[in-house]
Amino acid sequence: MGRNVLVVSTVEHGEDVLRSRLGTDVDEVKVVVPVVQQGFLDWLANDELAASAAEQVAAHLADELPRVSEARKGEADVVLAIQDALATFDADEVVVALHPEDEAPFAERVAREDLRPSVQGVPVRAVVIRDGA
């Protein structure tokens, strides 16, 4: 029996690492890309360029990962993006792909402090990926 996995990625090119982390026992994958690729002032202004870029990354990951049923952009707050996705997707686990701290955009640095081992009872596994890895 396979797993339902929510993939939340702030990394633009992490598909190879994510694919290997998912393994072969996956029934369904939902991809959410938080809108974190923006500066502080853009974050306050709800930057549409960053939202469009997140949509493109989500579409790319949907093409590259197995069994993706949905892929979309999410809230800049990574934990809120997870909570929103769990409201409509019955995940067995959450895999969060993050930049190393020294490469993380502002919104990701703010949100990563709130990451916990589980959200709404669903285990969360963080994977650090250098962009282009």
DAQUIDA-V562390 format. One record per residue. N is the residue number from 1. OMEGA is omega in whole degrees, 0 to 359 (999 if undefined). Layout:
N&OMEGA / N&OMEGA
//
This chain:
1&184 / 2&182 / 3&168 / 4&186 / 5&172 / 6&177 / 7&177 / 8&187 / 9&172 / 10&184 / 11&185 / 12&184 / 13&181 / 14&187 / 15&181 / 16&179 / 17&180 / 18&180 / 19&180 / 20&179 / 21&180 / 22&182 / 23&186 / 24&184 / 25&182 / 26&175 / 27&185 / 28&179 / 29&171 / 30&181 / 31&174 / 32&178 / 33&178 / 34&180 / 35&183 / 36&184 / 37&181 / 38&176 / 39&183 / 40&182 / 41&176 / 42&180 / 43&179 / 44&183 / 45&181 / 46&185 / 47&181 / 48&178 / 49&178 / 50&178 / 51&178 / 52&178 / 53&179 / 54&177 / 55&180 / 56&178 / 57&179 / 58&179 / 59&179 / 60&179 / 61&178 / 62&179 / 63&188 / 64&183 / 65&182 / 66&168 / 67&179 / 68&179 / 69&181 / 70&176 / 71&182 / 72&173 / 73&179 / 74&179 / 75&178 / 76&176 / 77&186 / 78&180 / 79&177 / 80&177 / 81&177 / 82&181 / 83&179 / 84&182 / 85&180 / 86&178 / 87&183 / 88&183 / 89&182 / 90&184 / 91&172 / 92&177 / 93&177 / 94&174 / 95&182 / 96&177 / 97&183 / 98&172 / 99&168 / 100&184 / 101&183 / 102&179 / 103&188 / 104&174 / 105&184 / 106&185 / 107&178 / 108&179 / 109&179 / 110&186 / 111&185 / 112&177 / 113&182 / 114&181 / 115&180 / 116&179 / 117&175 / 118&176 / 119&181 / 120&178 / 121&180 / 122&181 / 123&179 / 124&178 / 125&179 / 126&178 / 127&179 / 128&184 / 129&172 / 130&179 / 131&182 / 132&181 / 133&999
//
